[in-house]
Amino acid sequence: MRNRWVRELFSFSRKERWGIIGLLLVIFILIIAGKLIPFFIPAQKTDFSKWESEVKTYLAEAEKIIPGQKTAIPESFDPNTIDSVSLTKMGISQKVAGNWVRYLSKGGRFREKEDIKKIFGMTSALYEQLDSFIVITAQSTSQLPAKIESSRIKSEKGFRSDALIQRSFVRKDKENVGVQELNSTDSIRLLSIPGIGSVLASRIIRYRNLLGGFYSVSQIREVYGIRDDNFQMVSPYLTVDPSVVRTFNINFSVIGELGHHPYIGYKTAKRLLRLRDIKGKFLAPEDLAPVVTSDSLKRLVPYLKFS
């Protein structure tokens, strides 16, 4: 009696059995048809041209409203002799032009193109626009402002004495300070190095964080405020461990991560993302060459992963 309801539940009449068989046959036919239909009726291709056009229009408008992203219209110039008027005519902001001229007025000189990146406010994107127009002459790198030159002539003997004292101080102090590893030191320990103050120490740490670490001591030349004489003074106290440099996968990075990197910038980051969308995965540094300048790419390679 207990199992009677079970037998009644699973017992079917002849008509019900044929109905179940027919239903299963219909389901089987529908499954087979679903598999075969794509072979006889090709899928319709979606036209994305209108969407792509709207995206390009949006990006073009977005570039116009980003503050500080003026498009420079440069011409060949010597960075050691140019004035603020000429700089602003090329699309450089008044703030950056003022920092530039102030650096020159204090005796600073650009001996290599990349030295321009030391100017406070100079972005990687702006540098890339100016790069091919920069012409540095030997005469301009050795030229000093008249006021400074006059002081140098009047106290040449005193300068020689100061230089001897400074070199003696560096040799003596190096024994006490020791050599510091740039990627693991902190701003407090940097203060113990002759030639590095609190402001410069914080800039070095901040720039290290933006880069993801230093792979060469020479990279601190890019820190704003470090001139050649500063570098010659502090470099004997510094070393780097390239193995701790923080890398990022160029095939999965978003615009925020790429744009913050000093060797890329937001303008180049957007171009990289467009190129990646069009051509697919980057396999080697050479794949970035269409949108990244050769100098920037050479410096960027130690931070890249492609796998």
Secondary structure as UniProt FT lines:
FT   TURN            2..3
FT   HELIX           4..9
FT   HELIX           14..40
FT   HELIX           49..65
FT   TURN            67..68
FT   TURN            79..81
FT   HELIX           84..89
FT   TURN            90..91
FT   HELIX           94..105
FT   TURN            106..107
FT   HELIX           113..118
FT   TURN            120..121
FT   HELIX           124..131
FT   TURN            132..133
FT   HELIX           138..142
FT   HELIX           146..154
FT   HELIX           156..177
FT   STRAND          180..181
FT   TURN            182..184
FT   HELIX           187..190
FT   TURN            191..192
FT   TURN            194..195
FT   HELIX           198..211
FT   HELIX           217..222
FT   TURN            224..225
FT   HELIX           228..234
FT   HELIX           235..237
FT   STRAND          238..239
FT   HELIX           242..244
FT   STRAND          248..249
FT   TURN            250..252
FT   HELIX           255..260
FT   TURN            262..264
FT   HELIX           265..279
FT   HELIX           285..288
FT   TURN            289..291
FT   HELIX           294..300
FT   HELIX           301..303
FT   STRAND          304..305
//
